[in-house]
Amino acid sequence: MSKYYSEEIVKNTPERKEYLDTLCAFLDREKEVAKEKRGAFISPAQYKENPEFYREKYKEMLGFPLTEKQQTPVCIEKKFVARDLNVNIYRMRFEFPFGVKTYGMYFEQTENAKNAPFVLGLHGGGGTPELVSSLHMDSANYNHLVRRITDRGANVFAPQTLLWNEEIYGQGFNRGHIDGKLRQLGGSITALELYLMRGCVNWFFENEGLCEDKFGVAGLSYGGMYTLHYTALDTRVKAAYSCSFVHDGFTTSWEDWSYKNAQNSFTNTEVVALVAPRALAVAMGDKDELFDSNETFAVCEEARKYYKEYGAEDKLLCRVFDGNHETDRSDEEIDFLLANLL
């Protein structure tokens, strides 16, 4: 039997390193080219002249099913859980006409609920509506986000997204694979879950008689990501609070929040811009384990140009706080949120 030539694994290490290094350098150069393309595509003046044109382009980037007609689900269960302090707590299940069923926790003010602010409260990675609402435990990073909002007199609906911790809650899944299937259909998991959220919000306005001009969104981490995207998408939102998410997306490039042609059109900077001139609070811990707070500040300063175009610079609050990957323990952002809803 003939013996083929063989050699040590390390022999071609320099060539592999060269491939990786030049690929990374290429991507860095292309990022700068994309910045020029974005500058030609969208500017503060262009956006102010025709914001809905850019919102439609943004929906096209995220894809199916946001590009389809919005459907409102049927509420198939509204189950009373408990009365706690100033709220009645309900577990609610919804079914969409295309068969998808989802659920969330609804915290309804016991007094004057119809005139109270209504806030979408969004959990992060590994989370659930119960966790962000302090029903399971005193979470180490949510810092009672939902209950701090309900304590100030707001109704809150906290929906479930495809992010729960499988080891704790069971029902294993591969978010990346599901995102991949949606991409093959021309969409994304982000687009699908935004579509579901918006449908549930429609149900509340149509069936609970809530005040549409006092609608807000707040979330941490992945919830901060969805907060930003939802607010850019739905102009009914009057104020929002995105914590521990806003950063330079190209640096991180997680697969389920990387969208086709985003660097040429809508990075996190431009998504923040799509919120203008509505109120937005952005926060990041100075010791965040996942994101660089310097990037948060840079994104907000660039997006502030869009707010300036409207003469609404005071409607964009950017805070770097003393903390980790968590909801800011300070009340400043929540106070800002509710002040802009009342």
ZILIN-V6079 format. One record per pair of residues at least 24 apart in sequence whose ideal C-beta (glycine too) atoms are under 7 Angstrom apart, sorted by the first residue. I is the first residue (numbers start at 1). J is the second residue. D is the distance in whole Angstrom. If there is no record, write none. Layout:
[[I:J:D] [I:J:D]]
//
This chain:
[[31:250:6] [31:263:6] [34:263:4] [34:264:5] [37:264:5] [38:264:6] [38:265:6] [38:270:7] [41:264:7] [41:265:6] [42:270:6] [44:305:5] [44:306:5] [44:309:4] [45:309:6] [47:273:6] [47:306:6] [48:309:5] [48:310:7] [54:274:6] [55:274:6] [57:265:7] [58:232:6] [58:266:5] [58:274:6] [59:233:7] [61:259:5] [61:260:7] [61:261:6] [61:262:6] [61:265:6] [61:266:6] [62:188:6] [62:190:6] [62:191:4] [62:259:6] [63:186:5] [63:187:4] [63:188:5] [63:191:5] [64:185:5] [64:186:4] [64:187:3] [64:191:6] [65:187:6] [65:191:6] [65:192:6] [65:195:5] [66:191:5] [66:194:6] [66:195:6] [70:198:6] [70:199:6] [70:202:7] [71:96:6] [71:97:5] [71:199:6] [72:199:5] [72:202:4] [72:203:5] [72:206:6] [73:199:5] [73:200:6] [73:203:6] [75:203:6] [75:207:7] [83:110:7] [86:110:6] [86:150:7] [87:150:5] [94:200:6] [94:203:7] [96:199:6] [100:196:7] [102:159:7] [102:160:6] [102:196:6] [103:160:6] [104:129:5] [104:157:6] [104:158:5] [104:159:4] [104:160:6] [104:200:7] [105:129:4] [105:130:6] [105:133:5] [105:158:5] [106:157:5] [107:133:7] [107:146:7] [107:150:5] [107:155:6] [107:156:5] [108:155:5] [109:153:6] [109:155:6] [113:155:6] [114:209:5] [114:210:6] [114:211:7] [115:211:6] [116:153:6] [116:154:6] [116:155:5] [117:154:4] [117:214:4] [117:216:6] [117:338:6] [117:341:4] [117:342:7] [118:154:7] [118:155:5] [118:204:7] [118:210:5] [118:211:7] [118:214:6] [118:215:5] [119:149:5] [119:154:5] [119:156:5] [119:216:5] [119:217:7] [119:218:6] [120:157:6] [120:197:7] [120:201:7] [120:217:4] [120:230:7] [121:145:6] [121:146:4] [121:149:7] [121:156:5] [121:157:7] [121:158:4] [121:218:6] [121:219:7] [122:217:7] [122:218:7] [122:219:3] [122:223:3] [122:226:5] [122:227:6] [123:158:7] [123:223:5] [124:220:5] [124:221:3] [124:222:4] [124:223:5] [125:163:5] [125:221:6] [125:222:5] [126:163:7] [126:164:7] [126:165:4] [127:163:6] [127:164:7] [128:160:6] [128:164:5] [128:169:7] [129:158:4] [129:159:6] [129:160:5] [132:158:6] [132:223:7] [133:158:5] [141:220:7] [141:325:6] [141:326:4] [141:327:7] [142:220:6] [142:327:6] [143:326:6] [143:327:4] [143:329:5] [145:218:7] [145:220:6] [145:327:5] [148:334:6] [149:218:6] [149:334:6] [152:338:5] [154:338:7] [155:210:7] [157:200:7] [157:204:6] [159:197:6] [159:200:6] [161:193:5] [161:226:7] [162:189:6] [162:193:7] [163:222:6] [175:256:6] [176:255:6] [176:256:6] [179:255:7] [179:256:5] [188:259:6] [189:256:5] [190:229:6] [190:256:7] [190:257:6] [193:226:7] [194:226:7] [194:229:6] [194:230:6] [194:233:6] [197:230:6] [198:234:6] [212:236:6] [213:238:7] [214:238:7] [214:341:5] [214:342:7] [216:240:6] [216:337:6] [216:341:5] [218:337:6] [220:244:5] [220:327:5] [221:245:6] [221:325:7] [225:257:6] [228:271:6] [228:272:7] [229:271:6] [231:275:5] [231:280:7] [232:271:5] [232:274:4] [232:275:6] [237:278:7] [238:278:6] [238:279:7] [238:340:6] [238:341:6] [239:278:7] [239:279:4] [239:337:5] [239:340:4] [239:341:5] [240:275:7] [240:280:5] [241:281:4] [241:333:5] [241:334:7] [241:337:5] [242:282:5] [243:283:5] [243:327:5] [243:328:6] [243:333:7] [244:284:6] [244:285:7] [244:288:6] [244:325:5] [244:326:7] [246:272:7] [246:282:5] [246:284:7] [246:296:5] [246:299:5] [246:300:7] [247:291:4] [247:292:6] [247:295:4] [247:296:6] [247:299:7] [248:295:4] [248:299:7] [251:295:7] [268:299:5] [269:299:5] [269:302:5] [269:303:5] [272:299:6] [272:300:7] [272:303:4] [273:303:5] [273:306:4] [276:306:4] [276:307:5] [276:310:6] [276:312:7] [277:307:6] [277:310:4] [277:312:4] [277:315:6] [278:315:7] [279:315:5] [279:340:4] [280:315:7] [280:316:6] [281:317:4] [281:333:4] [281:336:5] [281:337:6] [282:317:7] [282:318:5] [283:319:5] [283:321:6] [283:328:5] [283:333:5] [284:320:6] [285:321:6] [285:323:4] [285:324:5] [285:325:6] [285:326:6] [286:320:5] [286:321:7] [286:322:6] [287:323:7] [287:324:5] [288:324:6] [288:325:5] [289:324:6] [289:325:5] [290:325:6] [293:320:4] [296:320:7]]
//
